[in-house]
Each structure stands twice: as C-alpha cells, then as structure tokens.
Amino acid sequence: MPFLSQSDYDALIEEYELEAITDQSPATRKVAEDTAISLVSDHLNSRYDTENIFNKTGDERHASVVWVCVSVALYLLHQRLHPNAIPEHRVDEHNRAMNWLKGVQERTINPVGLPIPTDQTKDDVLYGGNLPRNNRI
C-alpha cells in the first residue's frame, strides 16, 4: 500500500481540482507523489530512518510528513501544468513545507515520533579541539 492516499489531499485541495491538475490520471499523481516522497526522504535521511517512515500507512504515519509530502506533490503537479502560473497559495504552502524540512535538518524543529535508527548510523559526530595556546615568551 502506498504512503499517500487520496484522502490525504482533502485538507489541501478539492477533489475536482486534484482531478484537473492530474488530468484524472492516477499515474500522473503517482509520479508527483514518488518525487515528493523522494525529496522529503532526502531531507530527513540525515537524522531519521526514512525507510521506516515511508513504509507506514494509515494512522501509523507522521501527520507532518504526510502534510509535507502532499504539499510538495501538489506543487509539482501545478508546476507540470503551468510552471509560470502556480497559484500563490500553493507556492506559500510549498515554501512552508520546505521551511519545515529545513528546520528539521537544522534541528530547530524536532518532530516527535519520527524513528531514529537503532544502529547509531545517524548519530552526530562532535568535532573540535582545545583552544590554541599563546606560548610567547
């Protein structure tokens, strides 16, 4: 079962609008969804177990990740049709989604419930050293 479903779009777009921008083609929507999931995964991969995140379905999924994926997919679908005439609200929603992803990467946003790998492959590495000494006599 795919990560995103038709009902995930209900909060952001009317069904007839979604059908219009996909030309009523499930394949067109799937390409946009796959691309959106890939982009979101690229952003989350440095900290989280993205395979675990995107293998979940239904209520097991993280609501913010679903929202970001849908926002990005809708932006891509609009961009496909009219790259120079994407609705302003869609651009704003896409920018909010990308800012959320950037915040997660920069650790200013720490989503509760996203799976962290148990094998410590995504642990932070601290680096640095002692301050330089002033050995002048």
QUILINCOR-V585078 format. One record per residue. N is the residue number from 0. PSI is psi in whole degrees, 0 to 359 (NA if undefined). NEAR is the number of other C-alpha atoms within 8 Angstrom. Layout:
BEGIN
N_PSI_NEAR + N_PSI_NEAR
END
This chain:
BEGIN
0_136_3 + 1_159_6 + 2_314_9 + 3_149_9 + 4_167_7 + 5_319_6 + 6_341_5 + 7_336_10 + 8_344_11 + 9_326_9 + 10_341_5 + 11_342_6 + 12_146_8 + 13_150_8 + 14_319_8 + 15_328_6 + 16_319_8 + 17_317_10 + 18_323_10 + 19_316_8 + 20_346_10 + 21_1_11 + 22_32_7 + 23_32_8 + 24_114_8 + 25_330_7 + 26_321_6 + 27_316_9 + 28_320_11 + 29_320_8 + 30_315_8 + 31_318_12 + 32_315_12 + 33_320_8 + 34_316_9 + 35_315_13 + 36_319_10 + 37_316_8 + 38_316_8 + 39_319_12 + 40_319_9 + 41_322_8 + 42_324_10 + 43_343_12 + 44_334_9 + 45_341_8 + 46_335_9 + 47_162_11 + 48_89_11 + 49_331_10 + 50_317_6 + 51_317_8 + 52_312_11 + 53_359_10 + 54_355_8 + 55_158_9 + 56_165_11 + 57_224_6 + 58_352_5 + 59_340_6 + 60_152_11 + 61_124_10 + 62_321_6 + 63_321_6 + 64_320_9 + 65_312_11 + 66_315_10 + 67_316_12 + 68_316_12 + 69_316_13 + 70_315_13 + 71_318_11 + 72_317_13 + 73_320_10 + 74_315_12 + 75_322_10 + 76_318_12 + 77_320_12 + 78_324_11 + 79_320_7 + 80_308_7 + 81_83_8 + 82_333_8 + 83_2_5 + 84_45_6 + 85_132_11 + 86_141_7 + 87_320_6 + 88_329_6 + 89_321_11 + 90_317_10 + 91_316_8 + 92_318_9 + 93_317_12 + 94_320_8 + 95_318_8 + 96_316_12 + 97_324_9 + 98_324_8 + 99_314_9 + 100_318_11 + 101_320_9 + 102_323_10 + 103_316_12 + 104_320_12 + 105_358_7 + 106_22_7 + 107_342_7 + 108_126_9 + 109_90_6 + 110_131_6 + 111_133_4 + 112_353_5 + 113_136_9 + 114_129_9 + 115_135_8 + 116_140_9 + 117_347_5 + 118_11_4 + 119_25_6 + 120_343_6 + 121_16_9 + 122_149_6 + 123_148_4 + 124_122_4 + 125_139_4 + 126_163_4 + 127_194_4 + 128_187_4 + 129_155_4 + 130_147_4 + 131_144_4 + 132_151_4 + 133_95_4 + 134_27_4 + 135_139_3 + 136_NA_2
END
